């Protein structure tokens, strides 16, 4: 089961390159969207080449060119249309598929309509006609998306996509927005399992992607259900924002002096006070202490960005890579 990290920023690629370099023989996925900036498209297209290797500890000399070649073989790239991004997608299919070619993805996803089987199938028919009639079959693999309101509708949509000629079909629409926030969660664990199991038992697909549902806590379940890949949207936002692990690592390396330690302790103090009170005054003190910490770190050759990179990588290594390695050893 391949976890696909959703991203559209350079820093995200830099974080992941440092993680992937530690495990060059594992297969990882990257997923972006067609509305990404021109600069990001160039980086994504060339990844892991052209992406800087930042804050990477190695006790051996690295032949980055050699490892880049190895990583490239084990990285799978997917893009969607960006239809569910803030600004949506108004690309025609010809324009969208040209974007996929620019991104140099292995797979490109059709424009689907949440929980609407009929509208999604209409879009899928248009997509495959453009795909087959304009030479895009030589450039990337087209992914259809099954949509529905229950497991039977998903199964019906899946079958009709097969009838249209789709070899690669993802399951979409299993997420819901968490209140008024920008965070999404699986709308029903029961529906997720029912839908995947029904499609797997009926069609035995060798390739099955489930959109948006990856989480480390769900890794074993998805693997057991025969899922080939799923994308992980929240990977960049769940880490220790007190930077304790990163500070400890820098201390071991002898890179934390008295001034950094004092600024760091002051930062922790103001952060805790703000979290306990939530007052504007304490929020201001917290952000000022954060800026002072960053300023001091930069004075001695590091930064809050380095602490963040280290925290995100460590969490992914413990929660995602550990599950992948566990599978490899079985």
ZAMARGU-4260 file (C-alpha; in steps of 0.2 Angstrom, whole numbers, plus 5000, padded with zeros to 4 digits):
<rodrens>
0) 5000/5000/5000 | 5008/5016/4994 | 5005/5032/5004 | 5003/5047/4993 | 5008/5064/5000
5) 4997/5078/4994 | 5007/5094/4991 | 5009/5110/4981 | 5023/5119/4989 | 5042/5119/4987
10) 5045/5117/5005 | 5035/5101/5005 | 5046/5093/4992 | 5061/5098/5002 | 5054/5090/5018
15) 5050/5074/5008 | 5066/5073/4999 | 5075/5072/5016 | 5064/5058/5021 | 5064/5048/5005
20) 5083/5048/5005 | 5084/5038/5021 | 5073/5025/5013 | 5078/5025/4995 | 5071/5007/4992
25) 5053/5011/4998 | 5040/5016/4985 | 5032/5033/4989 | 5019/5043/4981 | 5017/5062/4977
30) 5000/5070/4973 | 4997/5087/4967 | 4984/5097/4957 | 4983/5106/4941 | 4981/5123/4948
35) 4999/5123/4956 | 5010/5137/4952 | 5022/5137/4936 | 5037/5136/4948 | 5030/5122/4958
40) 5025/5112/4942 | 5044/5113/4936 | 5050/5106/4953 | 5037/5093/4954 | 5040/5087/4936
45) 5059/5086/4940 | 5058/5079/4957 | 5069/5073/4965 | 5081/5083/4954 | 5081/5102/4956
50) 5074/5100/4974 | 5087/5106/4987 | 5092/5093/5000 | 5090/5103/5017 | 5093/5099/5035
55) 5098/5081/5031 | 5110/5072/5043 | 5121/5059/5036 | 5136/5050/5043 | 5142/5044/5026
60) 5146/5054/5011 | 5131/5055/4999 | 5131/5053/4981 | 5116/5063/4978 | 5115/5060/4959
65) 5116/5041/4962 | 5102/5042/4975 | 5091/5054/4965 | 5091/5041/4951 | 5086/5027/4964
70) 5072/5038/4971 | 5065/5042/4954 | 5062/5024/4951 | 5052/5022/4967 | 5042/5038/4966
75) 5025/5038/4959 | 5017/5054/4954 | 4998/5058/4952 | 4988/5074/4949 | 4970/5079/4950
80) 4961/5093/4942 | 4960/5104/4957 | 4941/5104/4956 | 4940/5103/4975 | 4953/5117/4978
85) 4948/5134/4984 | 4947/5141/4966 | 4941/5125/4958 | 4945/5120/4940 | 4938/5128/4924
90) 4950/5119/4913 | 4943/5110/4898 | 4949/5092/4897 | 4962/5096/4883 | 4969/5110/4895
95) 4969/5099/4910 | 4978/5084/4901 | 4991/5097/4895 | 4994/5101/4913 | 4996/5083/4917
100) 5009/5082/4904 | 5018/5097/4910 | 5018/5089/4928 | 5025/5073/4920 | 5014/5063/4931
105) 5012/5044/4930 | 4993/5046/4933 | 4980/5059/4930 | 4963/5060/4938 | 4946/5065/4929
110) 4935/5079/4935 | 4922/5070/4946 | 4907/5077/4955 | 4905/5073/4974 | 4892/5059/4977
115) 4884/5062/4960 | 4886/5046/4950 | 4877/5052/4934 | 4887/5068/4933 | 4904/5059/4936
120) 4900/5047/4923 | 4896/5060/4910 | 4913/5069/4914 | 4921/5052/4913 | 4915/5049/4896
125) 4920/5066/4889 | 4937/5063/4898 | 4941/5046/4890 | 4936/5052/4873 | 4948/5067/4874
130) 4961/5056/4881 | 4961/5043/4867 | 4958/5055/4853 | 4972/5067/4856 | 4987/5056/4860
135) 4987/5057/4879 | 4988/5038/4881 | 5006/5039/4878 | 5009/5052/4891 | 5000/5046/4907
140) 4987/5034/4913 | 4970/5041/4915 | 4961/5037/4932 | 4942/5037/4932 | 4933/5040/4949
145) 4918/5031/4956 | 4906/5041/4965 | 4890/5037/4975 | 4880/5039/4991 | 4881/5021/4996
150) 4891/5005/4992 | 4879/4999/4979 | 4880/5015/4970 | 4899/5015/4970 | 4899/4997/4963
155) 4887/5002/4949 | 4898/5017/4945 | 4914/5007/4945 | 4906/4994/4933 | 4900/5008/4921
160) 4918/5016/4922 | 4925/4999/4917 | 4912/4998/4902 | 4918/5015/4897 | 4936/5008/4895
165) 4944/5013/4911 | 4958/5002/4918 | 4962/5013/4933 | 4948/5018/4944 | 4949/5027/4961
170) 4935/5028/4974 | 4931/5046/4978 | 4919/5056/4989 | 4922/5046/5005 | 4927/5062/5015
175) 4917/5076/5024 | 4922/5093/5030 | 4925/5094/5049 | 4913/5107/5054 | 4917/5124/5047
180) 4936/5121/5046 | 4947/5117/5031 | 4950/5099/5038 | 4941/5084/5031 | 4938/5067/5039
185) 4931/5051/5032 | 4912/5052/5032 | 4910/5034/5037 | 4922/5021/5041 | 4909/5008/5038
190) 4905/5015/5021 | 4923/5015/5017 | 4925/4997/5022 | 4909/4991/5013 | 4913/5000/4997
195) 4931/4994/4995 | 4926/4976/5000 | 4911/4976/4988 | 4922/4982/4974 | 4936/4970/4978
200) 4925/4955/4980 | 4916/4959/4964 | 4930/4964/4952 | 4946/4959/4961 | 4956/4974/4954
205) 4975/4974/4954 | 4975/4993/4955 | 4964/5002/4967 | 4966/5020/4973 | 4955/5028/4987
210) 4955/5047/4987 | 4959/5057/5003 | 4958/5043/5015 | 4976/5039/5020 | 4980/5041/5038
215) 4994/5031/5048 | 4980/5024/5059 | 4972/5017/5043 | 4987/5010/5035 | 4985/4992/5039
220) 4966/4992/5035 | 4969/4999/5018 | 4983/4986/5015 | 4972/4972/5021 | 4958/4978/5009
225) 4969/4977/4994 | 4971/4996/4991 | 4986/5000/4980 | 4987/5018/4985 | 4978/5032/4995
230) 4983/5050/4997 | 4987/5059/5014 | 4981/5077/5015 | 4985/5081/5033 | 5003/5075/5034
235) 5011/5093/5034 | 5000/5099/5049 | 5002/5086/5062 | 5019/5088/5071 | 5026/5094/5088
240) 5025/5113/5086 | 5035/5115/5102 | 5050/5107/5092 | 5056/5097/5107 | 5063/5082/5097
245) 5072/5094/5085 | 5080/5104/5099 | 5086/5088/5107 | 5094/5082/5091 | 5102/5099/5089
250) 5108/5098/5107 | 5116/5080/5103 | 5125/5088/5088 | 5132/5102/5099 | 5122/5116/5090
255) 5112/5123/5105 | 5120/5136/5115 | 5115/5145/5131 | 5107/5160/5121 | 5097/5148/5110
260) 5091/5138/5125 | 5086/5154/5134 | 5075/5160/5119 | 5068/5142/5117 | 5062/5141/5135
265) 5055/5159/5134 | 5045/5153/5118 | 5039/5138/5127 | 5033/5148/5142 | 5024/5161/5131
270) 5016/5147/5121 | 5009/5138/5136 | 5002/5154/5143 | 4994/5158/5127 | 4986/5141/5125
275) 4980/5142/5143 | 4972/5159/5142 | 4969/5162/5123 | 4970/5181/5126 | 4976/5193/5112
280) 4989/5200/5124 | 4997/5183/5127 | 4995/5178/5109 | 5006/5193/5104 | 5019/5188/5117
285) 5019/5171/5110 | 5022/5177/5092 | 5035/5189/5098 | 5045/5176/5107 | 5043/5164/5092
290) 5051/5178/5081 | 5065/5180/5093 | 5068/5162/5094 | 5069/5161/5075 | 5080/5176/5074
295) 5092/5169/5087 | 5092/5152/5078 | 5097/5160/5062 | 5111/5169/5071 | 5119/5152/5074
300) 5116/5144/5057 | 5098/5136/5059 | 5080/5142/5060 | 5063/5137/5065 | 5061/5130/5047
305) 5074/5117/5051 | 5066/5113/5067 | 5049/5111/5058 | 5057/5100/5044 | 5065/5089/5057
310) 5049/5087/5067 | 5038/5083/5051 | 5051/5070/5045 | 5053/5061/5062 | 5034/5060/5064
315) 5032/5052/5046 | 5046/5040/5049 | 5038/5034/5065 | 5020/5034/5060 | 5021/5030/5041
320) 5038/5023/5036 | 5038/5011/5051 | 5022/5003/5045 | 5029/5001/5027 | 5045/4993/5034
325) 5034/4982/5045 | 5026/4976/5029 | 5042/4973/5020 | 5049/4962/5034 | 5034/4950/5034
</rodrens>
